[in-house]
Amino acid sequence: MDDLRQVWQSQEVEEMKFSVEELRAKAAKFQRRVKNRNLRELLAVAIVVVWCGVGFWKTDQAAQRVISALLIAGAAYVMWYIWTKAGAKSVPEDIGRAGCASFYRAELVRQRDLAGSVWKWYIGPIVPGIALAMIYGIVTAAPARRWVEIAWTVAVAALFWGVGWLNQRGARRLDRRIAELDRELGSAPAS
């Protein structure tokens, strides 16, 4: 028993890399970034809803009303998802270093998973309305202007791909931050 105690006591103690204040500051800064991102996204979605709502009421064409309704429904879903699933949580004031590290890590993991699944909850709900709008534009365009509608469709598809790619890249960055935090804290909780 004394040998075990001696081995335990003779081990090098690793110095804490982050104090609770540093962890709290990192977590708070991350949460501010999430909050600002969400506000920008919610504003953009609100603009889409208003714009499509005006289009819905101004047109007498059934196809354009269906397109507007699909875009409003998709945008409303995105708004709901951001509001309920992607929101920034406040760093609890009364937690210690371990609790703050767990909170910060859990938030990094949550935002990484959201960014990694952007095709499902962000792009996916908008695709039906956009696709129908693109098809409608191509089909109803005058033959001389059809190339413009096709070019517009390609541009929108590229934009969606770019948003997906940027979010995947963001998820990989968050994954690296999680791994770095795990190394700094000397732990690797399951993600």
N, C-alpha and C positions, 0 to 999 in steps of 0.2 A: 504494500500500500504506500509506503514511504517512497519507493522508487517511482511509482506512478505520479505521486504528488511532486516529486523533484523534477520529473520530465515535464509535467504540466507547467510548473513555475519557471522552468528554464527556457520555455519557448519564447521566441521573439514576439512582442506585442506590436501588431501593425497599427500605425498611426492613422487616425480617422482622416480621410481626405476631405470630407465635407462636414462642416458644422451644421447644426440645425438651422442657423440663420442663412447659410449659403444654400442649403436645400430649399428652404422656404422661399428665398429670393428667386431661385431657378424655377421652382414650381409656379410662383406668382407671375413671373415673366412669361412663362409658357402659357399660362391661363389667359393672360392679357392678349397674347397673340391669337389664341383660339377665339376669344371673345370678339376681337376686331375682325378676324376672318369671317366669323359667323354673321356679324352685323353687315359686312359687305355683301355676303351671299344672300342674306335675307332681303336686303335692299334691292339687289338684282332680281330676285324672285318676285318681289312685290311689283317691280316695274313690269315684268313679264305678265303678271296677273292683270294689272291695270290696262296695259297695252292690248292684251288679248280680250279683256272684258269689253273695252271700247270697240274693238273689231267685231266682237260677237254681236253687240247691239246695233252697230252701224250697217252691217251687211244684211242682205236679204237672201243670200245664197246659202243653201243648206250645207254644202261642202265646207265653206269657210267657217260656218258656225260650228261644225263638227271639229274642224281643225282647232279653232279657238278654245272650244270646250276641252279637247284633249290636252292642249297646252296648259290651260288653267288647272286641270286636274293633276297633271304631272308636276307643275310648279307648286301647287298646294301640297302635294305629297312631299316634295323636297323641302318645303318650308316647315312642314310638320316634323320631318325627320331631323332637320337641323335643330329645331326648337327642342325636341324631346330626347334626341340621342347624342347630338354632337355638342351640346352646350358646355361652356366652361364652368367648372365647379370651383368654388372658393376653397382656398387652402385653409383647413381648420386651424384656428389660432392656438388651440390648447393641446396640440400633439407634439410629442418629442421627436427626436431625430429619426428613430426607426419608423414611427408612424408617418412622418413627413416624407421619408424616402419611399415608403410603400405607396403613399398617396401619389407622389410625383411619378413613380414608375407606372402605377395603374393608369394614370392619365395619359402618359406617353403610349402605353399599350393600347388604350381605348382609341386615341386619335390615330395611331398607326393602323389599327384595324378598320377604322372608318375610311381613311385615305385609301387603303388597299381594296375596299369594297365599293368604291365610288361608282363603278359601272352599274352596280345593282340598285343603289338608292338615290343617286344623283343624276346620272346620265340616262339610265334605263327608263325612268318614268317620263322623261321628256321626249325620248326617241319616237314613240308612236305619233305624237302631234307633229313633230318636225318631219318625220318621214312622209306622212300624209301631205303636209304642206309642200314638200319638195316634189312629190309625185304629181300633185295637183298643179303645181306651177309648170312642170314640164309638159303635162298633158294639155293644159289649156293655153300655153304660150303660142303665139304666132310662130310658124315655122322658122322665120328669120331670127326670132329671139330665143328659140329653144336652147341654143348653145349657152346663152346667158344663164338660163335656169339650171342647166347641167353643171356649169361652172360654179354656180352658187351652191348646188348640192354637194359638189366635191369639196368646196371650201368649208361648208358646215360639217361635213364628215371629218375633214382634217382638224377642225376646231375641236370636235368631240374627242377624236383620237388624242389630240394634244392635251386636253383636260385630263383624260384618263392616264396618259403617260406622265404628266406632271404629278398627279396624285400618287401613282405607283412609285415615282422617284421620291416623293415626300415620305411615303411609307417606308422605303428603304433607309432614308435618312433618320427617321424616327427609330427604326430598328437598330441602327448604329448607335444612336443616343442611349437607347435602352441597354445595349451591350456595354457601352462605356460606363453608364451608371452602375451596372452590375459589377464591372471590374473595380470601379472606385469604391464601391461599398463592400466588395469582397463577397458578393453573393450572386446567385443567379436563379431567382424565383421563376417558376413556370410562367410562360406567357400564354 
